[in-house]
Amino acid sequence: MKICLYGKQGHAHTVAFKNFLRTGEIPFEYKDVLKDEAAKIHTKELYNGLVKIPTLFIDDLVYLQPTSDEFNKIMENLMLKG
């Protein structure tokens, strides 16, 4: 399973999601849309020209701006624990 999270430093959901994944020792890739130009461009493509976060990618699935409840449900469905 490949997990990638787009976010930005200090953003509440980004921090919470990264902490969950790290605590559970779940391998993931993180891209800060303010520092990674390719991630920023990709985000704009996903959100009709806007930069919005967080964006969660799990294998071929894309979750646009998941809330904490949605993130927790996704992790639960994947049987991943933080």
C-alpha positions in Angstrom: 0.0 0.0 0.0 1.3 3.4 -0.9 0.1 6.4 1.1 1.0 10.0 0.2 -0.2 13.1 2.1 -0.2 16.7 0.7 -0.4 19.4 3.3 1.5 22.3 4.7 3.4 23.0 7.9 1.3 24.0 10.8 -2.0 23.1 9.2 -4.1 21.3 11.9 -5.4 18.4 9.8 -2.0 17.9 8.2 -0.2 17.8 11.6 -2.9 15.4 13.0 -2.7 13.0 10.0 1.1 13.0 10.0 1.1 12.3 13.7 -1.3 9.4 13.3 0.7 7.8 10.6 4.0 8.3 12.4 2.7 6.9 15.7 1.4 3.8 13.9 4.7 3.5 12.1 2.7 3.5 8.8 5.0 4.3 5.9 3.9 7.4 4.0 5.2 10.1 1.8 4.6 13.7 2.7 4.6 16.7 0.4 4.3 20.3 1.6 2.4 22.2 -1.1 4.2 25.4 -0.2 7.7 23.9 -0.7 7.1 21.2 -3.4 6.2 22.9 -6.7 5.1 19.6 -8.3 2.7 18.9 -5.4 1.4 22.5 -5.6 0.7 22.1 -9.4 -0.9 18.7 -8.8 -3.2 20.2 -6.1 -4.3 22.9 -8.4 -5.2 20.3 -11.0 -7.3 18.4 -8.4 -9.1 21.5 -7.0 -9.8 23.4 -10.2 -7.0 25.9 -9.9 -7.0 26.3 -6.2 -4.5 25.0 -3.6 -6.4 23.1 -0.9 -5.3 20.7 1.7 -5.1 18.1 3.0 -5.2 15.7 0.1 -4.7 12.0 0.9 -3.6 9.5 -1.7 -3.9 5.8 -1.0 -2.8 3.6 -3.9 -5.1 4.7 -6.7 -7.7 6.5 -4.5 -7.7 10.2 -3.9 -9.4 11.8 -0.8 -10.0 15.5 -1.3 -9.8 17.5 2.0 -10.8 14.7 4.3 -12.0 15.7 7.7 -10.6 14.1 10.9 -13.6 11.8 11.0 -13.2 10.8 7.4 -9.5 10.2 7.9 -10.2 8.1 10.9 -12.8 6.1 9.0 -10.4 5.5 6.1 -7.7 4.3 8.5 -10.2 2.0 10.3 -11.4 0.6 7.0 -7.7 -0.2 6.0 -7.2 -1.6 9.5 -4.4 0.8 10.2 -3.9 2.1 13.8 -1.9 5.1 14.9 
